[in-house]
Amino acid sequence: MFEKVIGNDTVKIFLEKLIVGDRVPHLMLFSGPDGVGKKFCAELLAKEWLQKITPTKLREGCVDIHILGCEGKIGMHSMQSIQEMIEKSSYKPYEAGGKVFIIDHAERMLPSSANALLKTIEEPSKNTLIILVTSKPEKLLTTIRSRSQLFRFGELNDAEKKMRGQNQKEDENVQLKKKLFETIRLKKGYIELLAVCDEIHKAFDEKKKNLEKEFSLKYQDVLKEMNAGQKHKIEAEVEGAVHSSWLYDIEKLLQDIYAYFRDLVFLACVKGEEGSAKLMHDKSYYEGLGKADIRPLDKVAAALSQTKLALERSMPLKNALESLFLSLNL
């Protein structure tokens, strides 16, 4: 059933058993790191489950599978989209024996939207399946998490990442990160650091623009056949998808910055090759550095949290990184 999903064999086997045994719960929570195939797995599960409860063969693009993506410049699930989902959940299915709603990046529901969804979760319509997909389950309402059956997806190993073609995506930013860490290590000065921040900002901005173009080309023919309301809905979801992708890259960068300072602390505590083998980054990033270069990890974590908050409030990436490095006295 799930042969196309790379990795996470334990989860796949369990999901297959649930479908075969007619024990699929009405509310499922797919949790795990970004880029491991949670949403893809949710879509396959939706098709398999609907086919199991539908007498006739389902066509591709079954209209009873609803996928909710983030919307707008802030990349959130709007109250309107959740209310539409709640309303659709009360309708009879069009062609299948049931309905499936997949909420991608479920942690980005507004509190009002999540609370509105609670009643539907507590009193689901017959043959309705809701799958929440998230990399941050802790940001979901406790009341929603407690009512969901949790499925934990783990990180892919190197071979699995290669199969999913992720290495190229990760390599795109490796030179910029290397330049950033080298600038910090060699203490080239604040002007040089600002230049690297500007370079990172431009690279991320360029990637975002390319993704917007890619989506525009993908949907240009479809949009011609839609009315104004439908166009607005698609455009809002595209905007949300682009923002989510950009946010993922930003969070990966911030995680790498934290790992850089974590490695410095680790090297100070563990000597020799054993310590080097457990570094998050290349050992060359830390050559010539000593205890004077270490920053308390609680201070680093707090500074990164402030940076994320500033970005969520629409501060330009360049300015957010400048503030981060100023607060860390680099």
Secondary structure, DSSP 4 states (H G I P E B T S, - for coil): --TTS-S-HHHHHHHHHHHHTT---SEEEEE--TTSSHHHHHHHHHHHHHHHT-SSPPPTT-TTEEEE--BTTTTBB-HHHHHHHHHHHTSPPSSSSSEEEEETTGGGB-HHHHHHHHHHHHSPPTTEEEEEEES-GGGS-HHHHHHSEEEEPPPP-HHHHHHTT-HHHHHTTHHHHHHHHHHHHTT--HHHHHHHHHHHHHHHHHHHHHHHHHHHHHHHHHHHTS-HHHHHHHHHHHHHHHHHHHHHHHHHHHHHHHHHHHHHHHHHHS-HHHHHHT-SS-GGGGTT--GGG---HHHHHHHHHHHHHHHHTT--HHHHHHHHHHHTT-
